[in-house]
Amino acid sequence: MELIPFSLWGDALWCGQEVVREAPHEQAIRSLFPDPIPARGADLDTEADLVPESHNRFDPRSVAVRVQGRVVGYLPRDDAHRYHPVLSELVAQGLQPRVPCHLWVSEWEPADWDHKGTQGTEFHASVAVALGQPHMLVPVNLPPPGSYHLLPPGSGIVVPGSEVHPDVLAPFFRTEGECWAYATMHAIEEEDGIQDRHRIVVEIRLDDDPVGRLSPRLSAEFLPAIHYLADMRAETAARVAVRGDRSASEVILYAARSHDLPATWPDGLTRSPVASPQWHYWATKEAN
């Protein structure tokens, strides 16, 4: 079965998770770089697949890191055991977990190689991936129905919503105190309180329930993208983090503003998949 690539959400802003390597992996890493490697070294920013190896006879909870189909190392044992359950669940539903990856290599000829009677070069490599906490790798709800486009990540914005009823957010509360979720962004009209004038602002919804509105200033930074997608008969989706519990909670929007969108945006619309039993596991996982 061919797996569909799925970019893990997470909250890691840089590649800080080191990858364990052995000699055979260094050969695979070397093949990803040109020959010769510049004297100052070389680096590569790419994506890596995280592959749980349940049939690994040495450790059935190991997680291989693959770049362009080559195994470049493994997650450290303790980390692999933490991530293996969620990664295995994704693979079981036909998804291939994928994360940002940074590789750095250097190669040089030892100054004293002739004294040792050997020839060749010394090779050094490091590999790291961007990986959030296990409970923050997958959104807890389904994406919006129909056609939609998920905005690229952006800096966090706390969504004003002090009047939101706790029951609206209750399904998203987790024992860890936080989770990721799909939200949708909608252009709505509201009164501005001045001479009965109206203005257009952005409303944030979780599973079609309103959880807050952005200020007019912030709304203006997202409205061009929302209007553009609306003209294409598609919804605007975004990542939000839900934090807290019934006593105190907040919704934080992580979405790129219109002026920060890449020139190729949007590179295609997505249609929500039919909710398989496996995906439904994530969408209906009970809050504790």
Beta strands, then each sheet from edge to edge (+ up, - down):
strand 1: 4-7
strand 2: 17-18
strand 3: 42-53
strand 4: 62-67
strand 5: 70-74
strand 6: 95-108
strand 7: 122-129
strand 8: 147-150
strand 9: 156-158
strand 10: 178-191
strand 11: 198-206
strand 12: 209-213
strand 13: 235-244
strand 14: 249-254
strand 15: 270-271
sheet 1: 1+ 6+ 3- 4+ 5-
sheet 2: 1+ 6+ 7- 2+
sheet 3: 9+ 14- 13+ 8+ 15-
sheet 4: 9+ 14- 13+ 10- 11+ 12-
end
